[in-house]
Amino acid sequence: MNVADEAAEQHPTLALDDTVHQRVRLGILTIAREADRVEFGFLKEQLGATDGNLSRHLKVLEDSGLVAVAKGYAGRRPRTWVALTARGAEALDRELRALRELVRRLDSATPGRHRE
């Protein structure tokens, strides 16, 4: 790749979405992708998050239209379920493409080569 091609090509990290890329939010999206819906307690356990921390991240994702949050009951116990929206699936796909491109770029780089 010549210098002009490098200048025209954006670095893969520019495609990362700050809303999606945060560790807990990325975890929520990926876990929700694996199921129709996922229960709050399961997310909390899997991600090692506190109630407040997980709630805050879910609010960001819900406000962005990336997940849908539903409250209900399982028997007499209140429950909160999270489902990935179509918009959330698209955002996750874009994030994964950017991460794959970053890995591809690093894997194909010549070790020790520095760019000015």
WOFENSUL-V374249 format. One record per residue. N is the residue number from 1. RES is the residue in one small letter. SS is DSSP state (a for helix, b for strand, c for the rest). PSI is psi in degrees with one decimal (999 if undefined). D_FIRST is the distance of its C-alpha to the first C-alpha in Angstrom with 1 decimal. Layout:
BEGIN
<<N;RES;SS;PSI;D_FIRST> <N;RES;SS;PSI;D_FIRST>>
END
This chain:
BEGIN
<<1;m;c;130.8;0.0> <2;n;c;174.1;3.8> <3;v;a;-39.8;6.8> <4;a;a;-41.2;8.2> <5;d;a;-40.8;6.0> <6;e;a;-39.2;6.6> <7;a;a;-35.1;10.1> <8;a;a;-28.2;10.7> <9;e;c;125.6;10.1> <10;q;c;150.6;13.1> <11;h;c;139.0;13.6> <12;p;a;-27.6;15.5> <13;t;a;-20.7;18.6> <14;l;a;-19.1;19.2> <15;a;a;-7.8;20.2> <16;l;c;138.2;22.8> <17;d;c;119.1;26.3> <18;d;a;-32.2;28.7> <19;t;a;-41.0;31.6> <20;v;a;-37.1;30.3> <21;h;a;-22.3;28.4> <22;q;c;138.1;31.5> <23;r;a;-51.5;32.7> <24;v;a;-42.0;36.0> <25;r;a;-39.9;34.9> <26;l;a;-39.2;32.1> <27;g;a;-44.0;34.8> <28;i;a;-48.6;37.2> <29;l;a;-42.2;34.8> <30;t;a;-38.7;33.7> <31;i;a;-42.4;37.4> <32;a;a;-28.4;38.6> <33;r;a;-27.7;36.0> <34;e;c;-8.5;37.8> <35;a;c;163.5;41.3> <36;d;c;-42.4;43.0> <37;r;c;157.3;44.2> <38;v;b;142.5;44.4> <39;e;b;143.6;47.2> <40;f;a;-48.1;46.9> <41;g;a;-36.9;48.5> <42;f;a;-45.2;46.0> <43;l;a;-45.6;43.0> <44;k;a;-46.6;44.8> <45;e;a;-47.6;45.4> <46;q;a;-35.2;41.9> <47;l;a;-4.1;40.1> <48;g;c;38.9;42.6> <49;a;c;157.6;43.2> <50;t;c;166.4;46.5> <51;d;a;-50.1;48.2> <52;g;a;-42.2;47.5> <53;n;a;-46.8;43.8> <54;l;a;-41.8;43.2> <55;s;a;-42.9;45.2> <56;r;a;-43.9;43.2> <57;h;a;-38.3;39.9> <58;l;a;-38.4;41.4> <59;k;a;-43.6;42.6> <60;v;a;-46.5;39.1> <61;l;a;-39.5;37.8> <62;e;a;-44.8;40.9> <63;d;a;-27.4;40.8> <64;s;c;-4.1;37.2> <65;g;c;17.9;38.4> <66;l;c;-23.9;36.4> <67;v;b;157.5;39.5> <68;a;b;132.5;43.1> <69;v;b;129.5;45.8> <70;a;b;138.4;49.2> <71;k;b;145.0;52.3> <72;g;b;-157.3;55.2> <73;y;b;145.5;57.4> <74;a;b;100.3;57.4> <75;g;c;-124.6;61.2> <76;r;c;-1.2;62.4> <77;r;b;129.0;59.3> <78;p;b;142.5;57.0> <79;r;b;154.1;53.4> <80;t;b;127.8;50.1> <81;w;b;148.2;47.5> <82;v;b;134.9;43.9> <83;a;b;142.9;42.0> <84;l;b;133.4;38.4> <85;t;c;170.3;38.3> <86;a;a;-41.2;36.1> <87;r;a;-38.3;34.3> <88;g;a;-39.7;33.9> <89;a;a;-41.5;32.5> <90;e;a;-43.4;29.9> <91;a;a;-41.2;29.0> <92;l;a;-42.4;28.9> <93;d;a;-43.7;26.6> <94;r;a;-42.0;24.1> <95;e;a;-45.2;24.4> <96;l;a;-37.6;23.8> <97;r;a;-43.0;20.7> <98;a;a;-41.5;19.2> <99;l;a;-41.1;20.4> <100;r;a;-40.9;19.0> <101;e;a;-39.0;15.5> <102;l;a;-45.8;15.9> <103;v;a;-44.5;17.2> <104;r;a;-44.3;14.5> <105;r;a;-43.9;11.8> <106;l;a;-38.4;14.2> <107;d;a;-31.1;15.1> <108;s;a;-4.3;11.7> <109;a;c;147.4;11.2> <110;t;c;123.6;12.4> <111;p;c;138.1;15.9> <112;g;c;-5.2;17.0> <113;r;c;126.6;13.7> <114;h;c;139.3;14.4> <115;r;c;143.4;12.5> <116;e;c;999;14.6>>
END
